[in-house]
Amino acid sequence: MPSNENQIDPIQQLPNSSTVAETIIEQLHLWGVKRIYGVVGDAIFGLLDAIAKQNKIRFISVKHESVAAMMASAEAKLTGNIGVCIAQMGPGLANLINGLGDAYLDKAPVLAITGQSPLKKIGTPYKQLINQQQLMQAISGYSELVVHPDVAVVALAKGIHTAVSMNTVAHLSIPTDLFEHITYAQPHQPVKKKPVFHRPEQFDETVSIMESATSPMMMVGNQTRTLNPEIQKLAAHWGSGIVTAYGAIGMFANDFPFYLGGIGEGGNPNVTPLFKQADVILAIGTSWWPAGFSPVATKIIQIQDNEMKIGEGMPTDHGITGSIRSIITILNEKLQFHTPNEEWINQICGCHQMWSLKKESGNSPSPISPSSIVNAIERNITKETIIALDEGDSTLWFMENFKTQCRAILLSQNWRTMGFGLPAALSAKLTMPENQVICITGDGGLGMVLADLLTATRYKLPITVVVFNNGKLQMEKNKMTFKGLIAEGTDITNPDFAALAKACGWEAHIVKDENELEKLLQLAQTKQVPMLLDIQTAQDVYPNYQSE
């Protein structure tokens, strides 16, 4: 008789038992998961079957696993809740790596579940079998191989808690034969995060440092987007300018005189000299510290929601952790009678005026200048619009020229992967279907994820994709040229994006002049189908590249 000593025999299901796959779904549901992104593979058949038999969590089937992981990352960035993706063993997991790397470096809580070979095949030369934990080591805070049905829920609960509490990637490898086995282990209730309670006197040292400043500055990150009124009040009390970290633009209205735009290569070029004069910087919800744009000698106060983030990415003299909203409320109370430096405020307002009036202009109406495209987008959105940015030259032009408020900016801030824009836009529309969603991408970035135009059609997601089409990897071309190098590989061959999008069920247009662009952006707001605008874009050289 063949040996079955390495097998776990299924047992009759009893009232207090369920399959491992069913338990996984229930555990995810308890944590508020509404969607799982992925691609079908035989090592996760059992999990997919369980998903199909319930209606608490929806499976979003995409064309490529990297898109699934980027969508999970974008959802986590947008909501602050955990994003989930699943994939086949071997190449499925390998394809997830790009999106998981984005989540890991941007500290977005994401859970990845991948199938693994049957238990009795682990350690053999089985197809697609690799050590998944070794592969995931560099881009996860937790990765575990599950080897028994009753361990699955324990490992899953720990993985979710790790991802959420540490803002990281968690990963589980589950042997394909384990999904359908019975477990008596019950799902764990989510661990409630205990709030950090602050007493006003705990802020005496912080306030003392802030009151000593004669040229204060605040640098705020995406995490503070919902705290706009409180931050504006603090800026007024303290007499501080506000700059936004990479990707945090669109948080403040252009008429707020203390707002100076972004800092860094894609930011307001006028703000750097002023920012370098700051003697105290209050960094709120960000670890962004752009080399070459920041003061060398300054006191830095960092406010974060997690102690692990203090001092990461930037030099820090004084750190505070807890509810960022509560911390800012206390600081406002403490500083309400502070007398700010009027001379410094005048410099801030002067810098704001220079920046707010600045508009890039192209040399000709066709092809359209990148700055003109951004200006047209700015005129055709609302404060509730979500903008998904790809990586590349289009992002820099957007960041320098965009000067209005929006609901959220989604981008690959630290991983900086091309192809992020479309998956992020798809995820945003699934997560917040009532909001206008615009993807801004280059022809190079869109070319990497073209197949998932069909995902928008499949799930009826009326997003707008704006393509900066100049037939080049423009950023790479310009930077190589600046360094005296031959720009090899920067000319690209594009399809007819509009024709291709139409074949995928989209409405699509080739756009050659600004008037046509304006009309189509207005039309896109009323459409119930996805729309792609293939914009013939001038090869303008971005004026503020920095050598690295």
Buried (B, 14 or more C-beta within 10 A) or exposed (E): EEEEEEEBEEEEEEEEBBBBBBBBBBBBBBBEBBBBBBBEBEBBBBBBBBBEEEEEBBBBBBBBBBBBBBBBBBBBBBBBBBBBBBBBBBBBBBBBBBBBBBBBBBBBBBBBBBBBBBBBBBEEEBEBBBEBEEBBEEBBBBBBBBBBBBBBBBBBBBBBBBBBBBBBBBBBBBBBBBBBBBBEBEBBEBEEEEEEEBEEEEBEEBBEBBBEBEBBBBBBBBBBBEBBEBBBBBBBBBBBBBBBBBBBBBBBEBEBBBBBBBBBBBBBBBBBEBBBBBBBBBBBBBBBBBEEBBBEEBBBBBBBBBEBBBBEBBEBEBBBBBBBEEBBBBBBEBBEEEEBBEEBBEBBBEBBEBBBEBEBEBEEEEBBBBBBBBBBBBEBBEEEBBBBBBBBBBBBBBBBBBBBBBBBBBBBBBBBBBBBBBBBBBBBBBBBEEBBBBBBBBBBBBBBBBEBBBBBBBBEBBBBBBBBBBBBBBBBBBBBBEEEEEBEEBEBEBBEBBEBBBEBBBBBBBBBBBEBBBBBBEBBBEBEBBBBBBBBBBBBEBEBBEEE
